[in-house]
Structures are given as structure tokens and as C-alpha cells.
């Protein structure tokens, strides 16, 4: 199955995987961008990322980070950028 992820740091990323879950997709995306999106310790999303599936924040999903994904699901991962000066 094809899963598309829209990001504000790596553009649109496409993966083909069997039985995708949000966790599997985030681990694959972390490997691609060489930056962990999930904490390996407690499997939560790091504080500098917002993750949505079909416009719903991952914490509000029925299965959280283990939410099963369908091909038509819209996954968005946004890195929070803070500026200062």
C-alpha cells in the first residue's frame, strides 16, 4: 500500500509498505531525514513535531501512534520552527 506524508521539512514523502501504521511511517521518515521524530524511550512524538492524520492530532486518534493507515489517509508531519532575535 502507498502512504503519502506531507512535511514542512522534507516535502512530500511516499512509502510503500504492508499494513502501515503511523508508528511505522514515522520511523521510516525519521530514518530518511536522519532525525528522530519519535522518542525511542517512550514512543511518543518529540515536542518539536506536530503529527496529524486527516487533520486530527495523533493523540486524539483511537489508536494514537499505532493508528492503522489507509491509502487515502492524509498524514502531515510539521516541524515546529521557533525564531528569535
Helices and strands as residue ranges (DSSP letters): E 2-7, E 12-16, H 22-33, E 49-53, E 56-57, G 58-60, G 64-66, E 75-79
